[in-house]
Amino acid sequence: MSEIKVPEMGESITEGTVSKWVVKEGDTVSQGDVLLELETDKVNLEISAEEDGVIESITKQEGETVQVGESVGVISAGGGAKVQPSVEATPEAPPAQETAPSSQPAQANEQARESKTDLAAAVAASKPDNGDTIATPAARKLARERGIDLNSVQGNDPMGRVKHDDVRKHEDKPTNLGAAPTKTGGSSAPAAKSAPESNPLKPADRVPMSRRRRTIANRLVEAQHNAAMLTTFNEVDMTAILDVRKRRKDKFKEKHDVGLGFMSFFTKAVVGALKTYPMVNAEIDGDDVIMKHYYDIGIAVSAKEGLVVPVVRDADRLGFAGIEKEIASLASKARSNTLSLAELQGGTFTITNGGVFGSLLSTPILNAPQVGILGMHKIQLRPVAIDAERMENRPMMYIALSYDHRIIDGSEAVSFLVKVKELLEDPETLLIEG
């Protein structure tokens, strides 16, 4: 018999949430079989069986928070089917032989009556004196979060306990959202949490945030509270880059087996600007500034579970093809939820592209503890003055730099963004300065 324990998941992760059990009590499993999915602040992990056996018990239900090293269940050795506890067995024992003495059926019936009596006594003894329904900690927690009265939940446990799944099934039952609240015994009936308390007559759903979404929310608020964040803007004429891509994309694809996108140009331009203005690549640690002489560029990716920022390591040492391949690989992993913790940690600067969703202008929020983030936006044709007499429609993009004013002065931030603009508008210099 061995415990199913939450494994170590990295220095910055100490807990997770049981997202989904793939197995149930009584299932036979083999070594390496996936038992459950665990949701953490950054990635989702699968916990696998370390030996062959039978799932003896599951002690942490879906939705419960667990700590690293904590036991979530037990596997008993061997591959046989699980023997059900006697209290869950059918009270009426089948006749072993048709030729059994006539006294055996009477004896079996008497044992069944005694079993039922003992079960009823056990249930009665386990109920609290105040008449409240007995329930598992997971069920009580879920009921509190959903505003569900446990006394109204129908349980299937032979000992009379209400379990986590019972509360979920009760919550899934349709509620009469169109009816006005009724009163029983002079007090209002509990309002279903599926409707806002301010207007229970309007249909609505209350959905808990995922652990990752809660973490994103907390970190974004924390970044705004802890940093003196400002944003400066500029615009880039994308004519030269579009021309290079038009002329080179087919040969580039044929040679490197990857498309020539915009992200490699912007990554190269950012690295060139960071080398010129190293404070934008730094980090604040108490009263000290950590100057980083490497360039690990985070690329924000929108995944189903929320925004993640995988990191392109040593971007200054990669060519255009290397950057494009790395970004494509990381984005694919992000969308399939297979990123490792190492691929999410340690970035020095971040690039986020709201333009893919149609954003024309925005102010990105810092990805702490970084002190700078560049926002890309939609390319849009706009009339541009070429000289005092000529106007042309040019493909223009607004870019934004959010920065921590505690260590980056306004002049330095503006100069950094101008450098990015200059490198992008003359992409040949990216081979020299990027």
N, C-alpha and C positions, 0 to 999 in steps of 0.2 A: 504494500500500500504506500502510495506517495502523494504528496500535495502538489497541486497545480499552483505555481507561484508567479507573481508578476515579476518579469525579468528587469535587469538594469537597462535603462533606456537612454543614457547620456547624463552628463553632469547637471544639465539645466532642467531635467524632467524628473520629478519625484513622485508624481501621481498620474492617474489616468481614469477614464470612465469605461466600464464594461459596455461596449457598444452592441455586441451581438454574440450570443452563444450559438455555435454551429452544431453542438451536440446537446443531448439532454441526459438526465440521470438514467442509468441502465444501458446506455449505448456502449457497444464494444468498439474500441479504438486501437489503432496500431501506431507504433512509434513514427513520429513525423506528421501524423494527421492534425489538421487545424482544429483546435478546440473552441477558440473564441477570438473575437476582434476587440482590440483595446484602442480607444480614442485618446490621444494625448494632445497637448497644446499645439504640437507642430505636425505630427504625422499619425497615421493609423497603423497599428501593429497587429500581426497575427501571432497568437501563442499556440504552439504545437505540443503534442504529447511527447514526453521524453521516454515512454516505454509502452509496451502493449498492455492492455487491461480493459477494465470496465469503469465507466464513470460512476463512482460510488455516491458522490454527492456534489452539489453545486451550492456554494455558500455565499456567493456574490451574484446578485441578479443584474439583468440589463438595466443600465441607468445609474448603478451605484458607483461611487468613487472609491478607488483602491490605491494603495501606496505601493511603491517598489518593494519587493520582497514579501508582500502580503499574500496569504493563501486565498484562492478563489474557489477551490474545489479539491476533490480527492479522487484519485484513480486507484482501484484495487487491482492487484496483479492477476493475470489470467485472462482468458478470452471468453469465458462462459457467460451465459445470460444471467442477468441480475435476479436474485431471489427477492421477491417482494416481502416486506415486513408482514408479520402475522395479522396486524390490525387492518391491513388493506386487502387481505385474502377474502374470498367469498365465504361468508359465514356457513353456508350449507355445504358440508363436505360431500363429494360424490361417493357413492357406494364402491368400495374396493372390489368386492366380489358379489355376484348375484346369490351365492350360496352362503353368505354371511349369516350368523345367528340373528334371530329377530330382535335381540336386545341391542344390536349395534346402531340401528337408525334412531332409537330412542336416546341412546347415549350421545350420538352426534348432535341431535337436536338440543339436548341439554347443554352440550359444550358451546353450541352456537349462541344459545340464550345467555350463557355466562359471558361469552366474548362480547356480545352487544352491551350487556350490563356494565362490564369493565370499561368498554370504550366510552359509554355515556358518562360514567363516573370520572374517567380521565379528562374528558372534555369539560365537564362541570367544574372539576377541581382546577383546571387551567384557566378558566375565565376570571377576569378581575372582579372584585367585589362591587365595583361601581357599574357593572353591566356593560362596559365597553367591549367591543369585539376584539378578540386576541388576533394579532397580526405580526408578521415578520417586520424587522426594522426597515427593510427595503420597501415593503408595502406601506408602512406608516409614512416614510419619507415621500414617496410618490403621491400619496393621498394628501399630505400637507401642501405639496407643490401645486397640485391640481385643485385644491379646495374641495375634496371629496369626503363625504361622511362615511367612515369605515363601516358604520352600522348598516348602511344601505348596500354594501358590497356582498355579493353572493360568492362564498368560497366553496371549493371542492375538496379541500383537505379533510381526510377522515378524522383528524384531531380538532377540526373546527377552526383552524387558523386561516386568516386571509393572507394570500401571498401576493407578490409583485404582479404576476400575470393576471390575477383576479381583478386587481385595481385597474389594470390596463383594459381588460375586457369590459369592465363596468364603464370606463371612460368612453370606450368606442360605441356604446349603445346610443342610438339617436335620442336627442333631447328635444322637447317641444319648445323651440325658440320663439314660436309665434304666440304663445300663451302668456298672459300676464302672471306675475308671481302670485302664488296662492298662499293663504295663511292656514296654519294648523295649530289649534290650541292657543290662538292669540299671538303666535310668533310666526315670522316669515320663514318660509321654507328656504334651505340653503340654495343660493344662486349658483348655477353651473358655471365653472370657470371658463367654459368655451365661449361665453359672452361677456363683454366688458361690463363692469359693475355700473358704469354711468348710464348705459342704455342696454338693458337685457333683452329688448325686443328686436335688436338688430343682429342678424347672423354674423358670427365671427368665430375665429379659431385662435386658441392660445397655444403656441408652439414653443417649447423650450429651445433656447439657443444651444447649438452644439458647443462642445468644449473649445474647439478651435475658434468659433465665432466669438465666444466670451473672451478668449485670450486676445484676439485681434482688437476687440472693443477696448479692453483694459489697457493694452499697450498703446493704442492710438491716443487715448485720453491721457495716459501717463506721459507720452511724448509731448503733448501740448502743455501739460502742467509743469514739466521739468525743464523744458528748453525755451530759450528766448527765440522763438521761431518767426522768421520773416521770409517773404518770397519776393524774388525779383524776376522780371520777364524780359523776353526779347523775341525776335522772330527770325526765322531762317528761310532763305530762298533755296528751295530744294531742286532748282533747275539742274545744277551740275550733277547731283547725286542721281536724279532720275535719268539723266543722259548716260552716265556711266553704267547704270543698271541695264538700260535698254541695249547698250552696245555689248556688254560683257556677260549678261545673265546666262545666255545659252552655253557659251564656252565654259563659264564658271560651273554651271550645273553638270556639264559633261565631264569636266575634269575632277571635280570634288564631290559629286553626287549629293549636293545640297544646294538649295536656292540661295541667291544673293539678296538678302533682305536689307531692311534699314537698320536693324539692331547692331550689325557689325560696324557700320559707319559711326553710329552714335557711341558705341562702346569704345571704339578707337579715339573718337574725339574727346570723350570724357577722360580717358587715360592721359591723353596729351595735355588737357587742361589741368588735371590733378598734379601732373609733374611740374607744371608751371606754378600752380598755387597749392602747395602741399598741405596747407592748413585745412582745406576742404576734405582732405583724406584722413584727417586726424580723429581723435576721440578724447572726450573729457573723462578723467578718472579722479574724482574729488577735486583737489586743487591743482592737479597735474594735467598736462596735455600729452597724450601718447601720439607721437608722430609715426605714422606707418609708411614704410618704404616698400610696400608691395601693393598690388592693385587687384583685389578680389571684388568683382563688381556683381552686386545683386541685381537680378532681373525679375521684376514683379510679374507674377503669373496669376491669372484669375482661374481658380479651380472650383469644382462643385461645392466643396466644403468651405470655401473662402479664399482670400488672397494669401498666397505664399510667395516667398522671395528666395528661390534657389540661387546659388552663387557660382559665377564663372571664375574659377581660380586662376591667378596669375594671368589676367587678361592682357597685360602688356607684352607677354611672351607669345601670344597666339596671333596667327594671321587671320585674315577675314574668314577663310574657310573653317579654321579651327574654332573661331567664335560662333559662327553660324551653326556648326555641328553640335557644339556644347549647349547652346541655347535651345536648339531643337530637341536634344535629348532630355534636358532638364524640364522643358515645358511638357513633353510627353509623359514623363514620370509624375509631374505635378498633377496632370489631369487624370492619370490612372491611379493616383494615391500611392505611388511606390517610391517616393523620395526617401532617402536615408537622412538621418539627423545631420550627418557630416556635410551633406549637400545644402543644408539650410543655415549653417552656422558660420560666423566669422567674416561676413562681408564688410568692406570698408566704405562703399558708396553704392547707392541704388539708382537704377533707371526704371521708370514706370511709364507705360505707353497707354494713356487713355484714348489716344486717337483711334485705336482699333475699334472702340465702341462709339466713335463719333464725337468725342469731346473736343470742343474747339479751344477751351481755356479752363485751367483748373489750378489749384494750389495744393500740391502733394504734401503729405505729412511725413515728417522724418521717421526713418526706420531706426529707432534708438538701438545702440548707443552711437550710431553714425551721426554726423553733423551736416550731411548734405544729401539731397535727393533731386534728381533731374526728372521733370515731367515732359513727355512728348505729347503732341496733340495731332489733330486731324490736319491733313494736307488739303488746302483749299485755294482755288484760284482767286487771286485778288489783284486789283490794279495797283501797279507799283511804278513810282516815278524813276525812270532810268537816268534821266538827266533833266535839265531845266525845260526841255521842250518835248520829251518823249515819255509816254506811258505804255506799259505793257502788262498783260495779264500773266502773273507768275504763280507757280505752285508754292504757297507760303505755309509755314508751320510756326505756330507760337510755341516757345519752349519756356519752361519755368524752373527756377532753382529755389527750393526751400532750403534754408540754412539756419544753423544755430548761431545767433548773434553774440553769444557769450564769448566765442573765440574767433568768429569770422566777421570782419568789418564789412560794412555795406560796399565800400569801394572794391574790396577783394572779391566779394560775391558777384558784383556787376562785371568786374574784369574777367572772372572765371567764365561767366556765361557768354561774354563777348568772344572769349577764346574758343569756346565750343562752337559758336556761330561761325567764326572765321574758318575753323578747320572743316566744318561741314560744307561751307559754301565753296571751298577749294579742296575737294577730297584728295587730290594728289598729294597734298602735304601730310595726309594721314600716314602715308608710307614712311615719311621722314620723322614727323614729330609725334605720331600716335604710338 
